[in-house]
Amino acid sequence: MVHLRYVLSVITLSLLSNAAAGQSSKVNTLLDMAEFVHDWQISKQFTIDVADAMPAEFYGFKPNPEEMTFGEQMLHIAVSNVYRFQQITGMQSPFPVDLNKPLNRDKANVLKVLEQSFDYVIEALPRITPEQLQRTWHIPSWKGRNDPDGRAMILNMFVHTAHHRAQCEVYMRAKGIKPPDYTF
């Protein structure tokens, strides 16, 4: 997991450094913006495949009282991505984002909201300006880095998505369901 975070950090920071410099080529980077958008498209499909593979009757399942349910985990991915990308870009959200009012957790709604959230991120990424990448926000709940800039927030959301999707895969295993094969 540490290796994955390191690789994602190098790729994302290289990519976003080019975006901040107004470059679109791969000079001194591993990825350009189009490739990073493609990675989010793959993440979208894989996340939706995981969400779709869990039977609707298990969307309320959680392995212990401290955890979110499967449906809550998936909605958390969607709402968190939209919330942070809206914070960075100011773009209109595809659905109401009220962190104190949970969305409908049934499978059909979760799948719809997940798709909308990924489409929003994929649309937002190429529109992010160098100024938005450099701006910082104070986020006390982020332990270890509570004053991230736009670059750090974008990387965090990619890793955050993988983290919660992986938790959902464990929930599936706990119910005897094989998750979809990893794709990237």
N, C-alpha and C positions, 0 to 999 in steps of 0.2 A: 504494500500500500504506500509506503514511503517513496519507493521508486516511482510508482505511478504519479504521485503528487509532484515529484521532482520533474518528471518528464512533461507533465501537463503545465507546470510552472514555466519551464524553459520555452515550450512551444507557445503558450499564450503570451508571455511577456515579449517574446520576439515578434510575434504577430502584432501585438498592440503597439509596440515601439514603432513599427513601420507605419501603422495607421496614424499614430500621433505625429509622425514626421511627414505625413501626407504622401507616403509612398504606397504603391500598389504592387510592386514587384517583390520577388523573393530575396532581394539583396540582404544578406546577413540574417536571414530568418529561416525557420524550418517550415512555416506555413504562411500563406497569405490569407487575407480575409475570406476569400471564396472557399478556401480549404477549411477554415474554422467554421464557417457557416455550414459546410458539408458535414463536419463533425457533429454539430448540433442537430442536423437533419437525421443523422444516424442515431444519435441519442434519443431523439423524438421517437423514431420508429421502434427502437429497442424498448424504451420505457412504455410505450403504448402496447407493445407485444406482451410485456410482463403484466401490465394491468389487465389486459384482455384475457390472459391465460388463467387468472384467478377466477373461479366461479363466483357469481354474484352473492351466493349465500355466505361466502367467507370474507366479504368486504368489511364486516364488523369484527373480524378476528384480530386478536392481539395476543402475543405469547405470554405476556405478564401485565399486571395492572399499570406499570409505569410507562409502557409503550403506547404509541398511537396505534389505532387499528390500521389494517391494510388500506382501507379507503382513505383514512386520514393521512397516511403517509403519502399516498399518491396526490391528494389535494394539496398537501404541504409543498410538494415539489412544484406544482403548478402555481400556487399562490405566491410562493417565495420568489420564483423566477420572475413573474410579472411584477411583483412589488419592487424588487431590486432594479430590474431593467427600466421600469417606469421612473424610479428614483433617479437613475442615471440620465435617461433620455427626455423625460417629460412627455413621452408619447401616451396617447389615450389607451387605457387598459381595455382588453377585450371583454372583461367582465368586472363586476364590482369587487374591489379588494378592500375588505374590512376584516382586519386580523382578529377582531373580537366577535365576529359573526360568521360561524362556519357555513360553508356551502353544503348543499345536498350531497350526501356521501354514497348514493346508490351508484351502481356500476355504470349505467348509461351516462349519468351526469359526470362522473369522474372521467370517463373516456373523452367526453366532449370538452371538458375544461382542460384536460391535459393537452389535447390537440390544439385548442385555442392558445394555450400558454406557450407551447413550443413555436407555433406559427408567429406569435407576437415577438418572441426572442429572435427568431430567424429573420424577421422583417427589421427588427431594431438594430441588430449587430452592424450591418454595413452603414447605417446612418449615424453611428456614434462618432462624435467629433473629437479632435485632439484635446479640446478644453474639457469635455466630459470625461475623458480618460484620466485627466490630471486632477480633476476636482476631488476633494476628500470629504468624507462624511464621518460624523462621530456616531459609532454604533456600539454602545456599551455591552451589548449581549455577545459580541464577537470576542471571545477570549483570545488573547495573544495578539490581536491586530484590530483594535477598536477604532482606528482612524484610517480606514482603507481609502485608496483612491479608486477611480473607475476601473482601472486595470485589475486591481486585486478583487474588486467586487465581481467582475465578470469571471475571473478564474474560479473564485469561490463558488459561484453559482453552478459552474460546470461540475466541479467536484461534489458540491452539495447534492446535485441531482443524482450522481453516481452513488453516493453514500446512501441516500434514502431508497433508491431503486434496489440496491443490494440488500438492504434490510427487508424489503418486500419479497425478494427472492428467498430469503431465509424463512419468512412467514409461509411461503408456498411449500418449502421443503417440510416445515413442521406439520403441514396438512397433507403430506404425501404427494404433493404435486410437483412435477419436474418443471422448473422454469424454462423459458425459451433459451436456446443456446446464445452465448455472448456473441455479439457482433460489433465490430468497430472497423 
